[in-house]
Amino acid sequence: MVQRINVAVIGATGMVGQNYIRLLANHPWFEVAYVAASPQSAGKPYAEAVAGRWHMPSDLPEPVRKLVVGDANDVEAARGKCALVFSAVSLEKQATAALECAYAAAGLPVVSNNSAHRFTPDVPMIIPEINPGHLDVIAAQRKARGWTTGCIVVKSNCSIQSYMTPVWALWQAGYKPRTLVVATLQALSGAGHPGVPSLDIEGNVVPLIKNEEEKTENEPLKIFGRVENGVIVKDGSIAISAHCNRVPVVDGHTACVSLKFADRAPALAEIIAIWRAFKAAPQELALPMAPERPIIYRDEPDRPQPRKDRDADKAMAVTVGRLRKCNVFDIRFAGLHHNTVRGAAGGAILTAELMRARKLI
Ligand code: NAP
């Protein structure tokens, strides 16, 4: 049996932070022992700090109700209370980057939902089913920065999660992608709370999510990249064009993808077989948060749909459907994932489990 370790959530009172608190309740490996947020929340019991703004569907877990919220900027306060930090603070980018480095320098591994370090060359951006090997860069990260037990690992933007694993599964099977065009239909919860004003989104679609297309086009290149001389070198062989849209859906990001392969394209039946058989490190290691089947292919012609498919396999699976030939590229399909679980806190918890299994925590 794996011994439970104490973990901290910084930014614990926010939308992503609350999802950590919800998903970590009764986690077999991790126990929330420390929570921190802005100076405005510091000093209050957690239940009081989130009173009137607890947005989760389940009740506040009993063990965290009385935890006194710390100031996330006070790194020393976390020392001795936890062996791992989940970071979901909302600060200006440079301040976030510096704060996460300070926690790592204090000996604490940091798993972050923030974008601040996504393109720091020696910081791995992990989707556990795709690039678990990028965790190898941590040894060089620690050495270069003089950190001993501390380190920084980030997760990607939620916009890319609906198609990355299906594309990777095909690549793994020998069908390398070359060009990908994706239109995302992104849920409201991706914008945090209270998010987009209801009068802007009710019965409407907004064809702009600030900076989202750049992230959607660039983050996959790092995730598909390789570790070389202590840094992650981006993959330069795949080109992505993205259209990111905000739609009036509460949870669940959909991606409509057209894909061209570098060489020959597999038959549609073979693609479905590859997706259905795909398993990776989280499944082989039986990590607690891992979905049994990371890719679920649905044969019904009108799936996936956010309401019906976002909660598949603990809300950690990617559901794919509508695979068909493309008149311009090789194939087309629709993918869907739960953006606040797989796409945010759940994906980060899975990454931390992978780090624990690999003795990095
Ligand atoms: P949020 O609801 O606004 O929560 C922000 C959190 O940061 C709160 O706990 C807040 O504490 C804390 N905070 C605010 N100002 C602070 C300060 N000056 N010092 C210390 N703590 C401070 O934001 P969110 O939607 O949860 O998003 C959190 C972060 O995750 C953002 O950077 C966001 O971009 C990122 N994010 C990532 C993903 C993903 O991984 N895919 C998805 C969504 C969001 P108080 O409650 O005390 O103000």
Residues whose N, C-alpha, C, O or C-beta is under 5 A from the ligand:
A	BS01	NAP	G11 A12 T13 G14 M15 V16 G17 A36 A37 S38 P39 Q40 S41 A72 N73 A88 V89 S90 N113 N114 S156 N157 C158 G190 G192 G343 A344
